[in-house]
Amino acid sequence: MTVDVEDYFHVAAFEKNIAKSDWDGLSLRVEKNTYRLLELFAQHQVKSTFFTLGWVAERCPNLIKAIVEQGHELASHGYSHQKATGMSVEEFREDVRKSKQILEDISGVQIKGYRAPSFSVNDSNTWIYQVLVDLGFEYSSSTYPIEHDLYGVPSWPRFKYQRPEGIIEIPVPTVRKNGVNTGIGGGGYFRLYPYWLSKNRIDNYLKSEQQPYSFYFHPWEIDPQQPKVAGASFKSKLRHYLNLSRMEGKVVRLLNDYQWDTMENVYLK
Ligand SMILES: [Zn+2]
């Protein structure tokens, strides 16, 4: 189980509508929403990996401590949620180094995992893996091998593999039919589809692929009261706001229906 700890105004779909310099003027919702997830995970005895933004950790240190104290895995989602494809090597190194430092200083634990914002790794920036190795990361879960306007390289591996740089990459799960990969690891489709359909797809994956399944979502997905972002495109709004009120119930069903653990425990041990 994985959670990308960021607020609604960090998402790539709104980057043209909300400037980074405006973030501090917006009221934080991520803290309350993530505490709610901690509560749900505790109720269902589920351990999760929290890929957390350094920017959020700086503002919510107690949340970071609670994540670790409750036995979850803390990992990095970078500092400022910039796509890795939009940064130079040095910018990327500094963004990720800073996030790791902040998370380790607050939590006192070593950070092993990294997830790129918007799964922004493709053939143009495979250098990120060397940077991650240099910074001491052991794994990345930064690829979603599907056709998508924002992310994914469909030809890349679909399952956990060792990179030549010396780090493990754990792609988000996909199903493959007639040579086409479709994402089943979370995102808008999970909110769009009825739960039984998502469950069917997950069950088929587990049966046919014999691989562990991982799911990702965000604290803002269980928050139907979040402020609406003015001026965003129809497509961005549709993707972001669709079925938010049903998400918590669907997540609870996932927690009930499967056995979950952290990325580290499932993929590294
Ligand atoms: Zn993100």
py3Dmol code that shows the C-alpha trace and the ligand (Angstrom):
import py3Dmol

protein = """\
ATOM      1  CA  MET A   1       0.000   0.000   0.000  1.00  0.00           C
ATOM      2  CA  THR A   2       1.387   3.415  -0.876  1.00  0.00           C
ATOM      3  CA  VAL A   3       0.296   7.001  -0.268  1.00  0.00           C
ATOM      4  CA  ASP A   4       1.821  10.011  -2.013  1.00  0.00           C
ATOM      5  CA  VAL A   5       1.716  12.658   0.701  1.00  0.00           C
ATOM      6  CA  GLU A   6       1.012  15.975  -1.000  1.00  0.00           C
ATOM      7  CA  ASP A   7      -1.772  18.539  -0.907  1.00  0.00           C
ATOM      8  CA  TYR A   8      -4.392  19.237  -3.567  1.00  0.00           C
ATOM      9  CA  PHE A   9      -2.503  22.305  -4.789  1.00  0.00           C
ATOM     10  CA  HIS A  10       0.695  20.343  -5.486  1.00  0.00           C
ATOM     11  CA  VAL A  11      -0.716  18.188  -8.270  1.00  0.00           C
ATOM     12  CA  ALA A  12       0.756  18.538 -11.743  1.00  0.00           C
ATOM     13  CA  ALA A  13      -2.677  19.130 -13.292  1.00  0.00           C
ATOM     14  CA  PHE A  14      -2.910  22.460 -11.422  1.00  0.00           C
ATOM     15  CA  GLU A  15       0.665  23.670 -11.895  1.00  0.00           C
ATOM     16  CA  LYS A  16      -0.448  26.314 -14.407  1.00  0.00           C
ATOM     17  CA  ASN A  17      -3.143  27.619 -12.040  1.00  0.00           C
ATOM     18  CA  ILE A  18      -1.321  27.729  -8.701  1.00  0.00           C
ATOM     19  CA  ALA A  19       2.233  29.056  -8.514  1.00  0.00           C
ATOM     20  CA  LYS A  20       4.704  27.576  -6.065  1.00  0.00           C
ATOM     21  CA  SER A  21       4.999  30.990  -4.456  1.00  0.00           C
ATOM     22  CA  ASP A  22       1.282  30.810  -3.589  1.00  0.00           C
ATOM     23  CA  TRP A  23       1.508  27.509  -1.702  1.00  0.00           C
ATOM     24  CA  ASP A  24       2.242  29.070   1.648  1.00  0.00           C
ATOM     25  CA  GLY A  25      -0.854  31.258   1.396  1.00  0.00           C
ATOM     26  CA  LEU A  26      -3.166  28.257   1.069  1.00  0.00           C
ATOM     27  CA  SER A  27      -4.518  26.437   4.060  1.00  0.00           C
ATOM     28  CA  LEU A  28      -3.077  22.963   4.450  1.00  0.00           C
ATOM     29  CA  ARG A  29      -5.444  20.025   4.199  1.00  0.00           C
ATOM     30  CA  VAL A  30      -2.856  17.288   3.801  1.00  0.00           C
ATOM     31  CA  GLU A  31      -2.164  16.968   7.518  1.00  0.00           C
ATOM     32  CA  LYS A  32      -5.748  16.266   8.550  1.00  0.00           C
ATOM     33  CA  ASN A  33      -6.332  13.970   5.570  1.00  0.00           C
ATOM     34  CA  THR A  34      -3.182  11.954   6.242  1.00  0.00           C
ATOM     35  CA  TYR A  35      -4.108  11.556   9.920  1.00  0.00           C
ATOM     36  CA  ARG A  36      -7.422  10.157   8.712  1.00  0.00           C
ATOM     37  CA  LEU A  37      -5.543   7.618   6.588  1.00  0.00           C
ATOM     38  CA  LEU A  38      -3.387   6.663   9.581  1.00  0.00           C
ATOM     39  CA  GLU A  39      -6.600   6.047  11.480  1.00  0.00           C
ATOM     40  CA  LEU A  40      -8.023   3.842   8.715  1.00  0.00           C
ATOM     41  CA  PHE A  41      -4.764   1.890   8.395  1.00  0.00           C
ATOM     42  CA  ALA A  42      -4.652   1.355  12.162  1.00  0.00           C
ATOM     43  CA  GLN A  43      -8.249   0.107  12.188  1.00  0.00           C
ATOM     44  CA  HIS A  44      -7.400  -2.454   9.525  1.00  0.00           C
ATOM     45  CA  GLN A  45      -3.913  -3.269  10.782  1.00  0.00           C
ATOM     46  CA  VAL A  46      -2.377  -2.203   7.498  1.00  0.00           C
ATOM     47  CA  LYS A  47       1.156  -0.894   7.091  1.00  0.00           C
ATOM     48  CA  SER A  48       1.842   1.450   4.200  1.00  0.00           C
ATOM     49  CA  THR A  49       4.670   3.368   2.551  1.00  0.00           C
ATOM     50  CA  PHE A  50       4.212   7.148   2.630  1.00  0.00           C
ATOM     51  CA  PHE A  51       6.071   8.852  -0.231  1.00  0.00           C
ATOM     52  CA  THR A  52       6.184  12.294   1.310  1.00  0.00           C
ATOM     53  CA  LEU A  53       7.053  15.715  -0.059  1.00  0.00           C
ATOM     54  CA  GLY A  54       9.846  17.504   1.798  1.00  0.00           C
ATOM     55  CA  TRP A  55       7.715  20.645   1.562  1.00  0.00           C
ATOM     56  CA  VAL A  56       4.915  18.939   3.518  1.00  0.00           C
ATOM     57  CA  ALA A  57       7.318  17.403   6.055  1.00  0.00           C
ATOM     58  CA  GLU A  58       8.769  20.831   6.898  1.00  0.00           C
ATOM     59  CA  ARG A  59       5.290  22.114   7.725  1.00  0.00           C
ATOM     60  CA  CYS A  60       3.917  18.990   9.439  1.00  0.00           C
ATOM     61  CA  PRO A  61       6.772  17.421  11.440  1.00  0.00           C
ATOM     62  CA  ASN A  62       4.389  15.792  13.923  1.00  0.00           C
ATOM     63  CA  LEU A  63       2.627  13.989  11.102  1.00  0.00           C
ATOM     64  CA  ILE A  64       5.975  12.614   9.919  1.00  0.00           C
ATOM     65  CA  LYS A  65       6.736  11.367  13.417  1.00  0.00           C
ATOM     66  CA  ALA A  66       3.284   9.772  13.684  1.00  0.00           C
ATOM     67  CA  ILE A  67       3.783   7.911  10.387  1.00  0.00           C
ATOM     68  CA  VAL A  68       7.010   6.369  11.653  1.00  0.00           C
ATOM     69  CA  GLU A  69       5.811   5.766  15.221  1.00  0.00           C
ATOM     70  CA  GLN A  70       2.847   3.810  13.879  1.00  0.00           C
ATOM     71  CA  GLY A  71       5.161   1.427  12.048  1.00  0.00           C
ATOM     72  CA  HIS A  72       4.745   2.696   8.507  1.00  0.00           C
ATOM     73  CA  GLU A  73       7.548   3.267   6.041  1.00  0.00           C
ATOM     74  CA  LEU A  74       8.548   6.849   5.308  1.00  0.00           C
ATOM     75  CA  ALA A  75       9.878   7.508   1.799  1.00  0.00           C
ATOM     76  CA  SER A  76      10.542  10.528  -0.426  1.00  0.00           C
ATOM     77  CA  HIS A  77       8.336  12.105  -3.096  1.00  0.00           C
ATOM     78  CA  GLY A  78      10.950  14.846  -3.664  1.00  0.00           C
ATOM     79  CA  TYR A  79      10.807  18.323  -2.142  1.00  0.00           C
ATOM     80  CA  SER A  80       8.616  20.528  -4.310  1.00  0.00           C
ATOM     81  CA  HIS A  81       6.686  18.157  -6.564  1.00  0.00           C
ATOM     82  CA  GLN A  82       8.437  19.206  -9.750  1.00  0.00           C
ATOM     83  CA  LYS A  83       8.395  16.621 -12.499  1.00  0.00           C
ATOM     84  CA  ALA A  84      11.795  14.922 -12.855  1.00  0.00           C
ATOM     85  CA  THR A  85      11.546  15.418 -16.617  1.00  0.00           C
ATOM     86  CA  GLY A  86      11.446  19.206 -16.082  1.00  0.00           C
ATOM     87  CA  MET A  87      14.601  19.454 -13.965  1.00  0.00           C
ATOM     88  CA  SER A  88      18.310  19.493 -14.753  1.00  0.00           C
ATOM     89  CA  VAL A  89      20.493  16.840 -13.117  1.00  0.00           C
ATOM     90  CA  GLU A  90      21.630  19.347 -10.501  1.00  0.00           C
ATOM     91  CA  GLU A  91      18.124  20.633  -9.791  1.00  0.00           C
ATOM     92  CA  PHE A  92      16.891  17.076  -9.384  1.00  0.00           C
ATOM     93  CA  ARG A  93      19.785  16.148  -7.112  1.00  0.00           C
ATOM     94  CA  GLU A  94      19.158  19.167  -4.881  1.00  0.00           C
ATOM     95  CA  ASP A  95      15.371  18.630  -4.752  1.00  0.00           C
ATOM     96  CA  VAL A  96      15.682  14.982  -3.762  1.00  0.00           C
ATOM     97  CA  ARG A  97      18.666  15.462  -1.424  1.00  0.00           C
ATOM     98  CA  LYS A  98      16.798  18.176   0.446  1.00  0.00           C
ATOM     99  CA  SER A  99      13.650  16.063   0.829  1.00  0.00           C
ATOM    100  CA  LYS A 100      15.636  13.068   2.115  1.00  0.00           C
ATOM    101  CA  GLN A 101      17.531  15.225   4.590  1.00  0.00           C
ATOM    102  CA  ILE A 102      14.335  16.805   5.972  1.00  0.00           C
ATOM    103  CA  LEU A 103      12.558  13.454   6.303  1.00  0.00           C
ATOM    104  CA  GLU A 104      15.557  11.838   8.011  1.00  0.00           C
ATOM    105  CA  ASP A 105      16.133  14.783  10.359  1.00  0.00           C
ATOM    106  CA  ILE A 106      12.514  14.754  11.528  1.00  0.00           C
ATOM    107  CA  SER A 107      11.996  10.985  11.717  1.00  0.00           C
ATOM    108  CA  GLY A 108      15.442   9.725  12.680  1.00  0.00           C
ATOM    109  CA  VAL A 109      15.108   6.860  10.192  1.00  0.00           C
ATOM    110  CA  GLN A 110      16.974   6.198   6.981  1.00  0.00           C
ATOM    111  CA  ILE A 111      14.955   6.891   3.817  1.00  0.00           C
ATOM    112  CA  LYS A 112      15.290   4.094   1.262  1.00  0.00           C
ATOM    113  CA  GLY A 113      12.525   4.740  -1.265  1.00  0.00           C
ATOM    114  CA  TYR A 114      11.764   7.472  -3.777  1.00  0.00           C
ATOM    115  CA  ARG A 115       8.815   8.147  -6.068  1.00  0.00           C
ATOM    116  CA  ALA A 116       9.038  10.776  -8.819  1.00  0.00           C
ATOM    117  CA  PRO A 117       6.122  13.227  -9.052  1.00  0.00           C
ATOM    118  CA  SER A 118       3.708  12.197 -11.831  1.00  0.00           C
ATOM    119  CA  PHE A 119       5.837   9.085 -12.543  1.00  0.00           C
ATOM    120  CA  SER A 120       8.041  11.430 -14.581  1.00  0.00           C
ATOM    121  CA  VAL A 121      10.795   9.092 -15.678  1.00  0.00           C
ATOM    122  CA  ASN A 122      11.302   8.190 -19.316  1.00  0.00           C
ATOM    123  CA  ASP A 123      14.116   7.558 -21.813  1.00  0.00           C
ATOM    124  CA  SER A 124      15.202  11.214 -21.560  1.00  0.00           C
ATOM    125  CA  ASN A 125      16.074  11.176 -17.855  1.00  0.00           C
ATOM    126  CA  THR A 126      17.245   7.718 -16.811  1.00  0.00           C
ATOM    127  CA  TRP A 127      20.136   9.599 -15.152  1.00  0.00           C
ATOM    128  CA  ILE A 128      17.847  10.035 -12.154  1.00  0.00           C
ATOM    129  CA  TYR A 129      18.753   6.481 -11.088  1.00  0.00           C
ATOM    130  CA  GLN A 130      22.454   7.311 -10.715  1.00  0.00           C
ATOM    131  CA  VAL A 131      21.531  10.365  -8.648  1.00  0.00           C
ATOM    132  CA  LEU A 132      19.287   8.228  -6.429  1.00  0.00           C
ATOM    133  CA  VAL A 133      22.115   5.702  -5.928  1.00  0.00           C
ATOM    134  CA  ASP A 134      24.536   8.556  -5.071  1.00  0.00           C
ATOM    135  CA  LEU A 135      22.042   9.858  -2.491  1.00  0.00           C
ATOM    136  CA  GLY A 136      21.756   6.423  -0.855  1.00  0.00           C
ATOM    137  CA  PHE A 137      18.320   5.277  -2.055  1.00  0.00           C
ATOM    138  CA  GLU A 138      17.690   1.543  -2.384  1.00  0.00           C
ATOM    139  CA  TYR A 139      14.584   1.584  -4.520  1.00  0.00           C
ATOM    140  CA  SER A 140      12.392   3.768  -6.670  1.00  0.00           C
ATOM    141  CA  SER A 141       8.744   3.373  -7.601  1.00  0.00           C
ATOM    142  CA  SER A 142       8.637   6.027 -10.273  1.00  0.00           C
ATOM    143  CA  THR A 143       7.386   4.371 -13.429  1.00  0.00           C
ATOM    144  CA  TYR A 144       3.929   3.569 -14.720  1.00  0.00           C
ATOM    145  CA  PRO A 145       4.388   1.724 -18.021  1.00  0.00           C
ATOM    146  CA  ILE A 146       1.201   2.809 -19.813  1.00  0.00           C
ATOM    147  CA  GLU A 147       0.164   5.180 -22.605  1.00  0.00           C
ATOM    148  CA  HIS A 148      -0.775   8.407 -20.825  1.00  0.00           C
ATOM    149  CA  ASP A 149      -0.500  12.086 -21.633  1.00  0.00           C
ATOM    150  CA  LEU A 150       1.350  12.843 -18.412  1.00  0.00           C
ATOM    151  CA  TYR A 151       3.411   9.795 -17.575  1.00  0.00           C
ATOM    152  CA  GLY A 152       4.549   6.346 -18.485  1.00  0.00           C
ATOM    153  CA  VAL A 153       6.683   4.514 -20.983  1.00  0.00           C
ATOM    154  CA  PRO A 154       4.656   1.517 -22.146  1.00  0.00           C
ATOM    155  CA  SER A 155       7.742  -0.367 -23.348  1.00  0.00           C
ATOM    156  CA  TRP A 156       9.463  -0.275 -19.958  1.00  0.00           C
ATOM    157  CA  PRO A 157       9.388  -3.252 -17.558  1.00  0.00           C
ATOM    158  CA  ARG A 158       6.080  -3.979 -15.819  1.00  0.00           C
ATOM    159  CA  PHE A 159       7.510  -5.667 -12.748  1.00  0.00           C
ATOM    160  CA  LYS A 160      10.192  -5.012 -10.164  1.00  0.00           C
ATOM    161  CA  TYR A 161      13.686  -5.105 -11.665  1.00  0.00           C
ATOM    162  CA  GLN A 162      17.266  -4.235 -10.848  1.00  0.00           C
ATOM    163  CA  ARG A 163      18.577  -1.149 -12.682  1.00  0.00           C
ATOM    164  CA  PRO A 164      22.157  -1.222 -14.012  1.00  0.00           C
ATOM    165  CA  GLU A 165      22.909   1.757 -11.738  1.00  0.00           C
ATOM    166  CA  GLY A 166      22.418  -0.507  -8.718  1.00  0.00           C
ATOM    167  CA  ILE A 167      18.909   0.359  -7.557  1.00  0.00           C
ATOM    168  CA  ILE A 168      15.579  -1.465  -7.714  1.00  0.00           C
ATOM    169  CA  GLU A 169      12.683   0.018  -9.696  1.00  0.00           C
ATOM    170  CA  ILE A 170       9.172  -1.071  -8.749  1.00  0.00           C
ATOM    171  CA  PRO A 171       6.707  -0.051 -11.502  1.00  0.00           C
ATOM    172  CA  VAL A 172       3.050   0.613 -10.715  1.00  0.00           C
ATOM    173  CA  PRO A 173       0.969  -2.479 -11.665  1.00  0.00           C
ATOM    174  CA  THR A 174      -0.551  -2.813 -15.118  1.00  0.00           C
ATOM    175  CA  VAL A 175      -2.571  -5.402 -16.969  1.00  0.00           C
ATOM    176  CA  ARG A 176      -1.508  -6.316 -20.490  1.00  0.00           C
ATOM    177  CA  LYS A 177      -4.043  -7.241 -23.144  1.00  0.00           C
ATOM    178  CA  ASN A 178      -3.430  -7.445 -26.905  1.00  0.00           C
ATOM    179  CA  GLY A 179      -0.065  -5.780 -26.401  1.00  0.00           C
ATOM    180  CA  VAL A 180      -1.516  -2.772 -24.590  1.00  0.00           C
ATOM    181  CA  ASN A 181      -0.831  -1.982 -20.932  1.00  0.00           C
ATOM    182  CA  THR A 182      -3.565  -0.497 -18.783  1.00  0.00           C
ATOM    183  CA  GLY A 183      -2.900   0.916 -15.361  1.00  0.00           C
ATOM    184  CA  ILE A 184      -4.536  -0.771 -12.377  1.00  0.00           C
ATOM    185  CA  GLY A 185      -2.459   0.719  -9.570  1.00  0.00           C
ATOM    186  CA  GLY A 186      -4.664   3.650  -8.595  1.00  0.00           C
ATOM    187  CA  GLY A 187      -5.334   7.108  -9.981  1.00  0.00           C
ATOM    188  CA  GLY A 188      -8.500   8.440 -11.611  1.00  0.00           C
ATOM    189  CA  TYR A 189      -9.630   5.072 -12.939  1.00  0.00           C
ATOM    190  CA  PHE A 190      -9.968   3.645  -9.472  1.00  0.00           C
ATOM    191  CA  ARG A 191     -12.313   6.507  -8.607  1.00  0.00           C
ATOM    192  CA  LEU A 192     -14.142   6.219 -11.931  1.00  0.00           C
ATOM    193  CA  TYR A 193     -14.800   2.473 -11.899  1.00  0.00           C
ATOM    194  CA  PRO A 194     -17.204   0.754  -9.536  1.00  0.00           C
ATOM    195  CA  TYR A 195     -15.284  -1.084  -6.841  1.00  0.00           C
ATOM    196  CA  TRP A 196     -16.214  -4.560  -8.080  1.00  0.00           C
ATOM    197  CA  LEU A 197     -14.609  -3.833 -11.437  1.00  0.00           C
ATOM    198  CA  SER A 198     -11.343  -2.632  -9.878  1.00  0.00           C
ATOM    199  CA  LYS A 199     -11.364  -5.681  -7.647  1.00  0.00           C
ATOM    200  CA  ASN A 200     -11.861  -7.977 -10.635  1.00  0.00           C
ATOM    201  CA  ARG A 201      -8.898  -6.385 -12.354  1.00  0.00           C
ATOM    202  CA  ILE A 202      -6.696  -6.726  -9.279  1.00  0.00           C
ATOM    203  CA  ASP A 203      -7.754 -10.353  -8.754  1.00  0.00           C
ATOM    204  CA  ASN A 204      -6.987 -11.177 -12.385  1.00  0.00           C
ATOM    205  CA  TYR A 205      -3.582  -9.545 -12.067  1.00  0.00           C
ATOM    206  CA  LEU A 206      -2.720 -11.478  -8.914  1.00  0.00           C
ATOM    207  CA  LYS A 207      -3.835 -14.739 -10.517  1.00  0.00           C
ATOM    208  CA  SER A 208      -2.255 -14.360 -13.930  1.00  0.00           C
ATOM    209  CA  GLU A 209       0.960 -12.509 -13.055  1.00  0.00           C
ATOM    210  CA  GLN A 210       1.850 -14.093  -9.690  1.00  0.00           C
ATOM    211  CA  GLN A 211       3.384 -10.753  -8.683  1.00  0.00           C
ATOM    212  CA  PRO A 212       2.695  -8.597  -5.672  1.00  0.00           C
ATOM    213  CA  TYR A 213       0.185  -5.837  -6.306  1.00  0.00           C
ATOM    214  CA  SER A 214       0.690  -2.259  -5.135  1.00  0.00           C
ATOM    215  CA  PHE A 215      -1.815   0.572  -4.927  1.00  0.00           C
ATOM    216  CA  TYR A 216      -1.178   4.318  -4.800  1.00  0.00           C
ATOM    217  CA  PHE A 217      -3.399   7.227  -3.872  1.00  0.00           C
ATOM    218  CA  HIS A 218      -3.249  10.663  -2.259  1.00  0.00           C
ATOM    219  CA  PRO A 219      -4.645  12.206   0.937  1.00  0.00           C
ATOM    220  CA  TRP A 220      -6.582  14.782  -1.140  1.00  0.00           C
ATOM    221  CA  GLU A 221      -8.528  11.966  -2.827  1.00  0.00           C
ATOM    222  CA  ILE A 222     -10.510  11.359   0.370  1.00  0.00           C
ATOM    223  CA  ASP A 223     -11.292  15.068   0.812  1.00  0.00           C
ATOM    224  CA  PRO A 224     -14.437  16.126  -1.101  1.00  0.00           C
ATOM    225  CA  GLN A 225     -14.486  19.456   0.803  1.00  0.00           C
ATOM    226  CA  GLN A 226     -11.210  20.708  -0.664  1.00  0.00           C
ATOM    227  CA  PRO A 227     -11.320  24.131  -2.360  1.00  0.00           C
ATOM    228  CA  LYS A 228     -11.967  24.019  -6.107  1.00  0.00           C
ATOM    229  CA  VAL A 229      -9.108  25.340  -8.218  1.00  0.00           C
ATOM    230  CA  ALA A 230     -10.307  28.147 -10.474  1.00  0.00           C
ATOM    231  CA  GLY A 231      -9.269  28.219 -14.113  1.00  0.00           C
ATOM    232  CA  ALA A 232      -8.144  24.609 -14.408  1.00  0.00           C
ATOM    233  CA  SER A 233      -8.973  22.780 -17.637  1.00  0.00           C
ATOM    234  CA  PHE A 234     -12.091  20.632 -17.905  1.00  0.00           C
ATOM    235  CA  LYS A 235      -9.956  17.506 -18.179  1.00  0.00           C
ATOM    236  CA  SER A 236      -7.860  18.363 -15.113  1.00  0.00           C
ATOM    237  CA  LYS A 237     -10.973  19.121 -13.084  1.00  0.00           C
ATOM    238  CA  LEU A 238     -12.688  15.930 -14.206  1.00  0.00           C
ATOM    239  CA  ARG A 239      -9.677  13.846 -13.246  1.00  0.00           C
ATOM    240  CA  HIS A 240      -9.125  15.549  -9.931  1.00  0.00           C
ATOM    241  CA  TYR A 241     -12.641  15.893  -8.540  1.00  0.00           C
ATOM    242  CA  LEU A 242     -14.280  12.727  -9.847  1.00  0.00           C
ATOM    243  CA  ASN A 243     -15.977  10.628  -7.143  1.00  0.00           C
ATOM    244  CA  LEU A 244     -13.905  12.032  -4.251  1.00  0.00           C
ATOM    245  CA  SER A 245     -16.794  11.380  -1.880  1.00  0.00           C
ATOM    246  CA  ARG A 246     -16.684   7.654  -2.674  1.00  0.00           C
ATOM    247  CA  MET A 247     -12.944   7.219  -2.353  1.00  0.00           C
ATOM    248  CA  GLU A 248     -12.652   6.595   1.361  1.00  0.00           C
ATOM    249  CA  GLY A 249     -15.230   3.814   1.217  1.00  0.00           C
ATOM    250  CA  LYS A 250     -13.434   2.212  -1.714  1.00  0.00           C
ATOM    251  CA  VAL A 251     -10.080   2.385   0.053  1.00  0.00           C
ATOM    252  CA  VAL A 252     -11.612   0.728   3.120  1.00  0.00           C
ATOM    253  CA  ARG A 253     -12.850  -2.109   0.913  1.00  0.00           C
ATOM    254  CA  LEU A 254      -9.336  -2.549  -0.458  1.00  0.00           C
ATOM    255  CA  LEU A 255      -7.946  -2.633   3.083  1.00  0.00           C
ATOM    256  CA  ASN A 256     -10.483  -5.333   3.970  1.00  0.00           C
ATOM    257  CA  ASP A 257     -10.132  -7.436   0.843  1.00  0.00           C
ATOM    258  CA  TYR A 258      -6.341  -7.808   0.605  1.00  0.00           C
ATOM    259  CA  GLN A 259      -3.283  -8.122   2.788  1.00  0.00           C
ATOM    260  CA  TRP A 260      -1.094  -5.033   2.664  1.00  0.00           C
ATOM    261  CA  ASP A 261       2.364  -4.071   3.811  1.00  0.00           C
ATOM    262  CA  THR A 262       5.066  -1.482   3.133  1.00  0.00           C
ATOM    263  CA  MET A 263       7.067  -1.398  -0.112  1.00  0.00           C
ATOM    264  CA  GLU A 264      10.173  -2.287   1.848  1.00  0.00           C
ATOM    265  CA  ASN A 265       8.596  -5.393   3.389  1.00  0.00           C
ATOM    266  CA  VAL A 266       6.959  -6.590   0.175  1.00  0.00           C
ATOM    267  CA  TYR A 267       9.662  -5.900  -2.380  1.00  0.00           C
ATOM    268  CA  LEU A 268      13.006  -5.614  -0.578  1.00  0.00           C
ATOM    269  CA  LYS A 269      12.940  -8.537   1.846  1.00  0.00           C
TER     270      LYS A 269
END
"""
ligand_1 = """\
1
ZN
Zn 2.615 13.423 -6.429
"""
view = py3Dmol.view(width=600, height=400)
view.addModel(protein, "pdb")
view.setStyle({"model": 0}, {"cartoon": {"style": "trace"}})
view.addModel(ligand_1, "xyz")
view.setStyle({"model": 1}, {"stick": {}})
view.zoomTo()
view.show()
